[in-house]
Amino acid sequence: MGRFRSALAAPGLAAIAEVKRRSPSAGDLRPDANPAALAAAFERAGAAAVSILVDERFGGSVDDLRAARGAAALPLLAKGFFREPDELAELRDAGADAVLLLLRDLNDGDARRLMRVAQELGLDTLVEAHDAGELRRAVELGADPVGINARDLSTFAIDRRSQLALVEAAPADRVVVAESGIAARAHGAEAELAGAQAVLVGSALMRAPDPSSKLAELISRPLVKVCGLTREEDVAVAAEAGADLAGFVLAAETPRRAPNVLAVPDTMLSVAVHVGEVTDEGADLVQLYARENGHRARDGVLLRRGRQVATVLDLPWKEPDGGHLERAGAAEGRIVLAGGLSAENVQEAIEQVRPWAVDASSLLESAPGIKDHARVRAYVKAARCS
C-alpha cells in the first residue's frame, strides 16, 4: 500500500483536490492556476491528496507536477492519458505518488503491464472506470484504488446516478474514489453513503473565487439537516441558508407531517422520516424510528436504499436528558445528532459530539410545521461555523 492509497483509506471522506487550468468540455477554468500555490493551499485546507493534470489538453505539463511537489508534502496523483512505462518513470521522478490509468483507453494486457511497472516504481495506480463493464475489469485486474467517473469522456455529460450505482456495486475491500460532479457537500455525502472512501474534485474548485476555501467547505462536517419541513418556501430558505439535508416527516401522529417528500435543490438530499415502517421511499434517504407506546423510539437509523448508513441519536420522547451529549459523544460510527438543537446550542453540541450530521426541527418553528426563517438561518450558520 503506497502513500496515495493510504491517505484515501483513512477514516472519513477523503478529498483529492485537482489542479487543472482548462477542460475540453468547459474550456478555460483557471488559466493562471499556480500548481505550487494551489497544492500548498489544498494541503492546509485538509486535502488527502492533490491531482495534477499533466496533459497539455488541460493546460498542464509535468513541470506542474514538479512545482506542486516542491510546495506540498501530501501525495500527488499525476493525471493524464498514459500508455507507456517510460511515462510512469518520468512522472515518478517528477514527484508523483500515483498515476491515473483509464480503462477506456487501455486493454487488460496494457493496463496490467502499466500496473506492474507502477508497482515496481513505487507508484500507486488509480484505475478509472466509467461503466459496469469497466468496473468489472478493474476488479478483475486487482485495481485498488478504483476511480468511478461520473463524466462520460465521449460526451462530457455528468451522470451522478449511474456513478453512485457503480460506487455501490464496487467491492467493499477496495478504496473507491467518486470522480467528477462534486460541487456541493451533499454530493460528497451521497458518494460517501454509497460506499466511496474519497472524492476527486476539480472544476468546482477551479471555478471558485478561493479554491482552498471551497475545498474546506466541501469536506467539512457535520452536515446540517433541517427537519419537519412541510412547505416549499421553508425548503427554499433552508437551502439558501446552506443546509445539506431536508427532512420530511411522514408519520401520521405528528403535527409536522408533510404531505409528501417535497422537491429539493441539487445542493441538498431529501430525507423521509418514518416511524414503525417505511411507507414511502420517494426520498434520497430514509430516517426510521421504531414505534414504542404509540410514538417513536428514542433512537433511529439513517438508511440509503434499505441499508443502514448512520445512527440517529435523539432525546427521549418529549423528555430531557442531561447525559444526551455525553452518550452521543461515546457512540461509534456515523452519528446524526438530534434533539433540542438550535442556533443557541448547536456549536456546543458539535464540539462535544463531533457528529457526522446535526438535525433540528421544533426549535426552528414559529408553529408546528411552520419554520421561522430567521431561526433556520441562524441555526444553519451556527452549525456551519462550528
N, C-alpha and C positions, 0 to 999 in steps of 0.2 A: 504494500500500500504506500503510494507516494504522498508528497505534501499536499497536492491538489485534492486527491480523493479524501485524505484525512480531514482536511479543512471542511469539506462538504458534509462529511459524516458526523460532525459534532452535533450535540443536541440543539434542537430548534431549527427554524428555517434559515438556511444559509443563502447568501446572495452573491452571485458573480456579477460584478459591475463591468459593463462593457464600454470600451473607448472606440468610437468609430466616427469619422468625420462626415460620411455620407452613406447612403444605401441606394442600391439600384431601384428600389421601389419608391422611396420618398425623396430622393435627391439629396441635396445638402442638408445636413443636420447640425453640424457644428464644425465648419470648415477650418476654424482656427484652433481646434482642440489641441491642447498640450498634454501628451500622454504622461509625461513625468508629473506635472502638477495634478492631473486628474487621478492618477494611481495613488499618489500620496494622500489626496483628499478622500478618496474612496476608502483607503485603509483606515484613516481616522474616523470615518463615518460608520465603520463596522462591516465592511465587505469581507467575505470569506476569501475571495479571490478576485482577480481582475482579468478580464478578457481583452486582448489587444488584436484588432483587425490588422493583419499584415499584408492584405491584398490591396493592390492599387485601385481596384474597382470600388473599394470602400474608402479610398483616400488614405490608405495605410501602407506601412512598409516595415521591414524587420528593424529598421532604426527606431521605430516607435517602441518596439519591444525592448530594445536596449535602453532607451530613455526611461521607460517605466521601471525596468529592473534596477536602474541606478537611483531611483527615488523611493521605492517601496520594497518592503521585505515579504509581503504576503505572496502566495502562489500566483503565478501568471499563466494564463491559457493563451496560447497562440492560435488565432482563428483565421482560417483561410481554406483554400482548396488544395490539399496536399496529396501527392501521389507517389513521390519518390523518397527513398530512405535518406538521400543526401539533404533533402529539405529539412527533415527532422533533426539531423545533426546540426545544421545551421541554426535552427530555432533553439535547440538546447544551448548552444554556445552563446546565443544572444540573450539568454536568461529565462527561457520558458521552463515551466514545471510540467506543463501538459500541452497536448495538441489536439485539435479537433479533427475527427475523421468523419466524413459524410458518406453514409452508406448509399445515398442516392447516386453518388459518383464512383463508387468502388464495388467491384465484385468481391465475393467472400475471400477468394485467394489473395487479392491485393490488400484487403482490409486486414486479414490475418498476418500477412507479411509486415505491414506497417505497424501493427500492434506489437509484434515480436521485436522489431527494430526499436520501437519506442521503449519497450521494457529494458532492452539491452543498454539504452542510452540513459536510463533512469527517469524517463518521462511517463506520466500518466496519459491515457487517451480518453477523451470524451467522444464516445461513438454516438453519432446523431441519427435518429430515426424520425420519419415523417408519417408512417402509416403502420398498420398491423404487420404487414409483411416484413418491413424493415426492422420493427421491434423484435419480431421472431428471429430474424437473422442476428441482430445484436446480441440477444440472449444466447443463441447457439454458439456465437463466437466467443462467449465468455466476457463480453464487454462490461466494465464496471469502473467508472460511472457510465450511465446511459443518458443521453440527451433526447428529450421529446420536444420537437419544434412545432409550434402552433402555426408557423408560416409555411405555406406551400411555396417552395422556391421556384416553381414554374410560373405561378400566377401571382405570387406575393400576397395572396389573401390570408387573413388570420382566421383560424377556426379553433377557438379555445375549447369548445365542446368536445371535438374529436381528440384534442390534445389530452384533456382530462380523462377521457375514456382509456387512452393508451397509458397514461400515468398509472391509472388504477389497475391496468392489466399487467404492468411490469412486475417481475418477481420481487418479493419483499426483501430478498437478500442483496439486491443491487441498490446502489445510490442512484437516484433518478433526479434529473435536472429538467425542470419545465422551462423551455426557452421561448422567447418572444411573447408578445401580447400582455405583458405585465406592466400595467400603468397605474394601478391603484392597490391599496393594501388588501382589499377584498380579493383581487386577482391572485395575489401571492398566497393568501389564506386558503382559497379554494384549491389551489395546486397542492398546498401542504396537506389539506384534509384528504385529498385524493391519493396521497402517498408520496409526493415529491419531497426530497430532503433539501432541495435547493431550487432557486430560480435564477435565470440569467436575464438581466435587464439591460437593454441598450438604448433604443430610441427614446424611451421615456426620460432617461437621464440626460441624453444629449440635447433634447429639446428644452429641458428645464433651465430656468434662469440660473439656478445654483444646483448643479448635478449632485454634489455630495449631500446637500440638504434633502433633495428629493429621494436619494437612496436611504438616508436615515429615516425619512417618513415612511417609506415602503416597508421597511423591515421592523419598525418599532412595534412594540407590544405594550399594553394589551390592545386588542381590538375593542371597539366601542359599540355596544348594542343598545338601541332604544326599543323597548318592548311595549306591548299594549297599544300599538298603533291601530287606529280604526278609520282614519281619514287621509285622503290623498294629500291634503295640504300639510298634514303633520309629517308624512313621509318625506315630502319635499324639503321641509325645514330640517329634519334630521340629516338628510343627505347634504344639504347646503352647509350645515354645521360641521360636517366631516365624519359622521357616524359610518361605521362599516357594516353593521348588521341591523336589519329592520325586523322586529318581532311582531307577529300577528297571532293573537290568542284565539284559538278555535274551540276551546272548551265551552260547553253550554252554560255553566254555572257562574260565569264571571260577567260583571258589567262592562268589562273591557273586551268583550267578544267582538272580533272583527267579522264583517260579513263574508269575507274570503281573504285570501292572500292577495294583497294589492301589488301592483307593478312597482318595481324599484328600479332606480337608475343603474347603469352598468358598474358604478363605483361601489355598490352595496350588494350584499347577499340577503335574500329573504329567509326568514326562519318561521316555520309554522309551529306554534306551541300547542301541544295536546296533553290531555290528562286521561289516563287509562288505556286508550288505544288511539292509533293514528287513523283518522277518518278522511284526511285529505293530504295528498303528498304534492300539492302544487307549489312547492317552495324549494329553494336550494338546499335547505337544511331543515331538520325536524328537532324540536326540543320536546322531549317526552318525559312526563312525570307519571308515576303510578298513582292510582286512586286509593286514598285511605280515609275512611269515615266520611265519605261523601265529598271530599275535596282532594286537592293534590297532595302528594307526599312532599316531604321537605326537599329532597334532592332529586335530580333528574339526569338525563343523559342527552347529549347532542349527537344526532345521527346524520350521516350522509349516505344516501342510498341504502338505508337499513343497517348500516354498520356504525357502531359507536366510535366517535372521534374525539369526544371530550366528556368530562363530567361536570354537571351543573350543581354547584353548592349554594344553597339558599337558606334563608331563615325558616324556622318552623312556621306553620300556618298561623298567621296573624298573632305571632308571639315574638318577643325579643329574645336574644341570646347573646349575652356578653362575651361568650367564647367563640362566636362565629368566625371571626377573622383568624384567630389562633388555630382553630380547626382547619380552616381552608388553607392556611399557610403551611400546615403539616401534610397536606394531601399531595399525592404524587400524580404525575401525568398532566395532561392538558386540562386546565381548570377554567370554567366560566363562573365568575363570581357574581352572585345576585343577592338581593335582599337589602332593602333600605338604602340604596345608593342614590346620591345626588351630588350636585356641584360642591356642596359643603364638606362631604366626607370621602369622595371617591379617591382623591390623591392619597390620603392616609391609608385607605384600604389597599390601593395598588402597592404602596411601599411595603406594607406588611405581608401581603399575599403573593405578589408578583404573578398574577393570573394571566392566562392566555387571552381572556376577554372579560369585560365587565358588562353588567346587564342591569339597566334601571328602567322603572316603569311608573309606579304610582306617585313617587315624589316629583315627577316631571309634569304633573297634571294640574289643570285648573278644575276639572271634574272627571269622574271615571271615564276613561276612554278618550278624553279631550286633552291634548297636550298643550301646556303653556310654553309657547315658543321661546321665551326668554330663558326659562328653566332648562329647556332642551339644549339651547346653545351654550349656556353656562356649564352644564354637565359635560357635554362633549369637549368643550375647550379645556376644562379642568382635567379630564381623563387623558386627553391627548398631550397635555403639557407635563404630565407626571414623569 
